[in-house]
Amino acid sequence: MGAEAEGVVVVRALLCRYFLSLVWSTGEVLTVGSDIYPTTDSERAFQVVARVLSGLMYAYLLGAVCSIFTAMSRDRVLARLPVLPLAEAQQRFQRSLPRSTRAASRCYTCA
């Protein structure tokens, strides 16, 4: 066997090792266990893709449920807020205006 052939064999062995580590790590990180173990590279590739897609789908569903609960709690908080009387709201608004505008608005509302 020549030097090039040995290099190809080493590269294939490393790629196989890295691919097997990818299969193992996706199973561990996504906490997806399986009683069926893949034996060929194509089965392992399918398993990695299926695990990643299932993890993404789980994350999407969990996010959707959390956003529903967040919206429900926000609506409840807004519904419980007291409504300010009109006079108090006007006073707050007038205090936020500059003095010249405040005087003009008082004259306008009094007349």
mmCIF file of the C-alpha atoms, coordinates in Angstrom:
data_MODEL
# 
_entry.id   MODEL 
# 
loop_
_atom_site.group_PDB 
_atom_site.id 
_atom_site.type_symbol 
_atom_site.label_atom_id 
_atom_site.label_alt_id 
_atom_site.label_comp_id 
_atom_site.label_asym_id 
_atom_site.label_entity_id 
_atom_site.label_seq_id 
_atom_site.pdbx_PDB_ins_code 
_atom_site.Cartn_x 
_atom_site.Cartn_y 
_atom_site.Cartn_z 
_atom_site.occupancy 
_atom_site.B_iso_or_equiv 
_atom_site.pdbx_formal_charge 
_atom_site.auth_seq_id 
_atom_site.auth_comp_id 
_atom_site.auth_asym_id 
_atom_site.auth_atom_id 
_atom_site.pdbx_PDB_model_num 
ATOM 1   C CA . MET A 1 1   ? 0.000   0.000  0.000  1.00 0.00 ? 1   MET A CA 1 
ATOM 2   C CA . GLY A 1 2   ? 1.330   3.426  -0.933 1.00 0.00 ? 2   GLY A CA 1 
ATOM 3   C CA . ALA A 1 3   ? 1.598   6.524  1.216  1.00 0.00 ? 3   ALA A CA 1 
ATOM 4   C CA . GLU A 1 4   ? -1.472  8.070  -0.444 1.00 0.00 ? 4   GLU A CA 1 
ATOM 5   C CA . ALA A 1 5   ? -3.597  5.002  0.230  1.00 0.00 ? 5   ALA A CA 1 
ATOM 6   C CA . GLU A 1 6   ? -2.542  4.966  3.881  1.00 0.00 ? 6   GLU A CA 1 
ATOM 7   C CA . GLY A 1 7   ? -3.441  8.658  4.152  1.00 0.00 ? 7   GLY A CA 1 
ATOM 8   C CA . VAL A 1 8   ? -6.900  8.003  2.706  1.00 0.00 ? 8   VAL A CA 1 
ATOM 9   C CA . VAL A 1 9   ? -7.460  5.166  5.161  1.00 0.00 ? 9   VAL A CA 1 
ATOM 10  C CA . VAL A 1 10  ? -6.429  7.377  8.074  1.00 0.00 ? 10  VAL A CA 1 
ATOM 11  C CA . VAL A 1 11  ? -8.708  10.187 6.928  1.00 0.00 ? 11  VAL A CA 1 
ATOM 12  C CA . ARG A 1 12  ? -11.648 7.790  6.502  1.00 0.00 ? 12  ARG A CA 1 
ATOM 13  C CA . ALA A 1 13  ? -11.022 6.362  9.964  1.00 0.00 ? 13  ALA A CA 1 
ATOM 14  C CA . LEU A 1 14  ? -10.972 9.853  11.478 1.00 0.00 ? 14  LEU A CA 1 
ATOM 15  C CA . LEU A 1 15  ? -14.139 10.869 9.637  1.00 0.00 ? 15  LEU A CA 1 
ATOM 16  C CA . CYS A 1 16  ? -15.860 7.701  10.821 1.00 0.00 ? 16  CYS A CA 1 
ATOM 17  C CA . ARG A 1 17  ? -14.768 8.389  14.403 1.00 0.00 ? 17  ARG A CA 1 
ATOM 18  C CA . TYR A 1 18  ? -15.997 11.997 14.242 1.00 0.00 ? 18  TYR A CA 1 
ATOM 19  C CA . PHE A 1 19  ? -19.279 10.904 12.696 1.00 0.00 ? 19  PHE A CA 1 
ATOM 20  C CA . LEU A 1 20  ? -19.822 8.333  15.456 1.00 0.00 ? 20  LEU A CA 1 
ATOM 21  C CA . SER A 1 21  ? -19.059 10.986 18.061 1.00 0.00 ? 21  SER A CA 1 
ATOM 22  C CA . LEU A 1 22  ? -21.655 13.244 16.415 1.00 0.00 ? 22  LEU A CA 1 
ATOM 23  C CA . VAL A 1 23  ? -24.229 10.451 16.649 1.00 0.00 ? 23  VAL A CA 1 
ATOM 24  C CA . TRP A 1 24  ? -23.400 9.913  20.314 1.00 0.00 ? 24  TRP A CA 1 
ATOM 25  C CA . SER A 1 25  ? -23.349 13.616 21.220 1.00 0.00 ? 25  SER A CA 1 
ATOM 26  C CA . THR A 1 26  ? -26.717 14.388 19.615 1.00 0.00 ? 26  THR A CA 1 
ATOM 27  C CA . GLY A 1 27  ? -28.236 11.549 21.598 1.00 0.00 ? 27  GLY A CA 1 
ATOM 28  C CA . GLU A 1 28  ? -26.704 12.797 24.833 1.00 0.00 ? 28  GLU A CA 1 
ATOM 29  C CA . VAL A 1 29  ? -27.380 16.504 24.374 1.00 0.00 ? 29  VAL A CA 1 
ATOM 30  C CA . LEU A 1 30  ? -30.946 16.057 23.195 1.00 0.00 ? 30  LEU A CA 1 
ATOM 31  C CA . THR A 1 31  ? -31.519 13.304 25.786 1.00 0.00 ? 31  THR A CA 1 
ATOM 32  C CA . VAL A 1 32  ? -33.076 11.057 23.211 1.00 0.00 ? 32  VAL A CA 1 
ATOM 33  C CA . GLY A 1 33  ? -32.575 7.421  24.003 1.00 0.00 ? 33  GLY A CA 1 
ATOM 34  C CA . SER A 1 34  ? -33.160 4.598  21.593 1.00 0.00 ? 34  SER A CA 1 
ATOM 35  C CA . ASP A 1 35  ? -33.383 0.820  21.811 1.00 0.00 ? 35  ASP A CA 1 
ATOM 36  C CA . ILE A 1 36  ? -32.672 0.580  18.095 1.00 0.00 ? 36  ILE A CA 1 
ATOM 37  C CA . TYR A 1 37  ? -29.039 1.147  17.262 1.00 0.00 ? 37  TYR A CA 1 
ATOM 38  C CA . PRO A 1 38  ? -27.992 2.103  13.729 1.00 0.00 ? 38  PRO A CA 1 
ATOM 39  C CA . THR A 1 39  ? -25.422 -0.100 12.070 1.00 0.00 ? 39  THR A CA 1 
ATOM 40  C CA . THR A 1 40  ? -24.650 1.651  8.791  1.00 0.00 ? 40  THR A CA 1 
ATOM 41  C CA . ASP A 1 41  ? -23.523 5.210  8.120  1.00 0.00 ? 41  ASP A CA 1 
ATOM 42  C CA . SER A 1 42  ? -26.759 6.111  6.358  1.00 0.00 ? 42  SER A CA 1 
ATOM 43  C CA . GLU A 1 43  ? -28.791 4.916  9.361  1.00 0.00 ? 43  GLU A CA 1 
ATOM 44  C CA . ARG A 1 44  ? -26.588 6.959  11.673 1.00 0.00 ? 44  ARG A CA 1 
ATOM 45  C CA . ALA A 1 45  ? -27.001 10.053 9.475  1.00 0.00 ? 45  ALA A CA 1 
ATOM 46  C CA . PHE A 1 46  ? -30.770 9.601  9.507  1.00 0.00 ? 46  PHE A CA 1 
ATOM 47  C CA . GLN A 1 47  ? -30.697 9.230  13.277 1.00 0.00 ? 47  GLN A CA 1 
ATOM 48  C CA . VAL A 1 48  ? -28.726 12.463 13.720 1.00 0.00 ? 48  VAL A CA 1 
ATOM 49  C CA . VAL A 1 49  ? -31.097 14.393 11.447 1.00 0.00 ? 49  VAL A CA 1 
ATOM 50  C CA . ALA A 1 50  ? -34.166 12.932 13.173 1.00 0.00 ? 50  ALA A CA 1 
ATOM 51  C CA . ARG A 1 51  ? -32.785 13.795 16.616 1.00 0.00 ? 51  ARG A CA 1 
ATOM 52  C CA . VAL A 1 52  ? -31.971 17.374 15.648 1.00 0.00 ? 52  VAL A CA 1 
ATOM 53  C CA . LEU A 1 53  ? -35.376 17.900 14.027 1.00 0.00 ? 53  LEU A CA 1 
ATOM 54  C CA . SER A 1 54  ? -37.189 16.443 17.025 1.00 0.00 ? 54  SER A CA 1 
ATOM 55  C CA . GLY A 1 55  ? -35.202 18.719 19.342 1.00 0.00 ? 55  GLY A CA 1 
ATOM 56  C CA . LEU A 1 56  ? -36.080 21.762 17.242 1.00 0.00 ? 56  LEU A CA 1 
ATOM 57  C CA . MET A 1 57  ? -39.745 20.794 17.169 1.00 0.00 ? 57  MET A CA 1 
ATOM 58  C CA . TYR A 1 58  ? -39.776 20.329 20.956 1.00 0.00 ? 58  TYR A CA 1 
ATOM 59  C CA . ALA A 1 59  ? -38.134 23.724 21.477 1.00 0.00 ? 59  ALA A CA 1 
ATOM 60  C CA . TYR A 1 60  ? -40.643 25.409 19.142 1.00 0.00 ? 60  TYR A CA 1 
ATOM 61  C CA . LEU A 1 61  ? -43.633 23.866 20.917 1.00 0.00 ? 61  LEU A CA 1 
ATOM 62  C CA . LEU A 1 62  ? -42.257 24.765 24.337 1.00 0.00 ? 62  LEU A CA 1 
ATOM 63  C CA . GLY A 1 63  ? -41.689 28.353 23.193 1.00 0.00 ? 63  GLY A CA 1 
ATOM 64  C CA . ALA A 1 64  ? -45.224 28.588 21.802 1.00 0.00 ? 64  ALA A CA 1 
ATOM 65  C CA . VAL A 1 65  ? -46.753 27.362 25.054 1.00 0.00 ? 65  VAL A CA 1 
ATOM 66  C CA . CYS A 1 66  ? -44.617 29.786 27.081 1.00 0.00 ? 66  CYS A CA 1 
ATOM 67  C CA . SER A 1 67  ? -45.633 32.716 24.883 1.00 0.00 ? 67  SER A CA 1 
ATOM 68  C CA . ILE A 1 68  ? -49.311 31.817 25.354 1.00 0.00 ? 68  ILE A CA 1 
ATOM 69  C CA . PHE A 1 69  ? -48.924 31.843 29.129 1.00 0.00 ? 69  PHE A CA 1 
ATOM 70  C CA . THR A 1 70  ? -46.975 35.096 28.990 1.00 0.00 ? 70  THR A CA 1 
ATOM 71  C CA . ALA A 1 71  ? -49.702 36.765 26.919 1.00 0.00 ? 71  ALA A CA 1 
ATOM 72  C CA . MET A 1 72  ? -52.395 35.502 29.276 1.00 0.00 ? 72  MET A CA 1 
ATOM 73  C CA . SER A 1 73  ? -50.642 36.852 32.351 1.00 0.00 ? 73  SER A CA 1 
ATOM 74  C CA . ARG A 1 74  ? -49.958 40.211 30.654 1.00 0.00 ? 74  ARG A CA 1 
ATOM 75  C CA . ASP A 1 75  ? -53.654 40.573 29.752 1.00 0.00 ? 75  ASP A CA 1 
ATOM 76  C CA . ARG A 1 76  ? -54.655 39.809 33.342 1.00 0.00 ? 76  ARG A CA 1 
ATOM 77  C CA . VAL A 1 77  ? -52.264 42.421 34.688 1.00 0.00 ? 77  VAL A CA 1 
ATOM 78  C CA . LEU A 1 78  ? -53.540 45.035 32.245 1.00 0.00 ? 78  LEU A CA 1 
ATOM 79  C CA . ALA A 1 79  ? -57.157 44.198 33.102 1.00 0.00 ? 79  ALA A CA 1 
ATOM 80  C CA . ARG A 1 80  ? -56.488 44.751 36.822 1.00 0.00 ? 80  ARG A CA 1 
ATOM 81  C CA . LEU A 1 81  ? -54.843 48.152 36.414 1.00 0.00 ? 81  LEU A CA 1 
ATOM 82  C CA . PRO A 1 82  ? -57.033 50.924 37.829 1.00 0.00 ? 82  PRO A CA 1 
ATOM 83  C CA . VAL A 1 83  ? -58.368 53.467 35.392 1.00 0.00 ? 83  VAL A CA 1 
ATOM 84  C CA . LEU A 1 84  ? -57.291 56.973 36.343 1.00 0.00 ? 84  LEU A CA 1 
ATOM 85  C CA . PRO A 1 85  ? -60.043 59.543 36.693 1.00 0.00 ? 85  PRO A CA 1 
ATOM 86  C CA . LEU A 1 86  ? -60.108 62.039 33.870 1.00 0.00 ? 86  LEU A CA 1 
ATOM 87  C CA . ALA A 1 87  ? -59.153 65.028 36.030 1.00 0.00 ? 87  ALA A CA 1 
ATOM 88  C CA . GLU A 1 88  ? -56.078 63.255 37.404 1.00 0.00 ? 88  GLU A CA 1 
ATOM 89  C CA . ALA A 1 89  ? -55.029 62.225 33.907 1.00 0.00 ? 89  ALA A CA 1 
ATOM 90  C CA . GLN A 1 90  ? -55.380 65.828 32.708 1.00 0.00 ? 90  GLN A CA 1 
ATOM 91  C CA . GLN A 1 91  ? -53.313 67.112 35.612 1.00 0.00 ? 91  GLN A CA 1 
ATOM 92  C CA . ARG A 1 92  ? -50.539 64.620 34.885 1.00 0.00 ? 92  ARG A CA 1 
ATOM 93  C CA . PHE A 1 93  ? -50.590 65.579 31.226 1.00 0.00 ? 93  PHE A CA 1 
ATOM 94  C CA . GLN A 1 94  ? -50.453 69.314 31.980 1.00 0.00 ? 94  GLN A CA 1 
ATOM 95  C CA . ARG A 1 95  ? -47.532 68.843 34.391 1.00 0.00 ? 95  ARG A CA 1 
ATOM 96  C CA . SER A 1 96  ? -45.550 67.228 31.605 1.00 0.00 ? 96  SER A CA 1 
ATOM 97  C CA . LEU A 1 97  ? -45.999 70.245 29.284 1.00 0.00 ? 97  LEU A CA 1 
ATOM 98  C CA . PRO A 1 98  ? -43.710 73.304 29.187 1.00 0.00 ? 98  PRO A CA 1 
ATOM 99  C CA . ARG A 1 99  ? -44.911 76.326 31.222 1.00 0.00 ? 99  ARG A CA 1 
ATOM 100 C CA . SER A 1 100 ? -45.958 78.425 28.234 1.00 0.00 ? 100 SER A CA 1 
ATOM 101 C CA . THR A 1 101 ? -48.046 75.622 26.797 1.00 0.00 ? 101 THR A CA 1 
ATOM 102 C CA . ARG A 1 102 ? -49.465 74.857 30.224 1.00 0.00 ? 102 ARG A CA 1 
ATOM 103 C CA . ALA A 1 103 ? -50.668 78.475 30.647 1.00 0.00 ? 103 ALA A CA 1 
ATOM 104 C CA . ALA A 1 104 ? -52.189 78.532 27.176 1.00 0.00 ? 104 ALA A CA 1 
ATOM 105 C CA . SER A 1 105 ? -54.006 75.270 27.748 1.00 0.00 ? 105 SER A CA 1 
ATOM 106 C CA . ARG A 1 106 ? -55.419 76.521 31.070 1.00 0.00 ? 106 ARG A CA 1 
ATOM 107 C CA . CYS A 1 107 ? -56.756 79.631 29.361 1.00 0.00 ? 107 CYS A CA 1 
ATOM 108 C CA . TYR A 1 108 ? -58.220 77.534 26.569 1.00 0.00 ? 108 TYR A CA 1 
ATOM 109 C CA . THR A 1 109 ? -59.978 75.105 28.926 1.00 0.00 ? 109 THR A CA 1 
ATOM 110 C CA . CYS A 1 110 ? -61.253 77.852 31.254 1.00 0.00 ? 110 CYS A CA 1 
ATOM 111 C CA . ALA A 1 111 ? -62.834 79.964 28.513 1.00 0.00 ? 111 ALA A CA 1 
# 
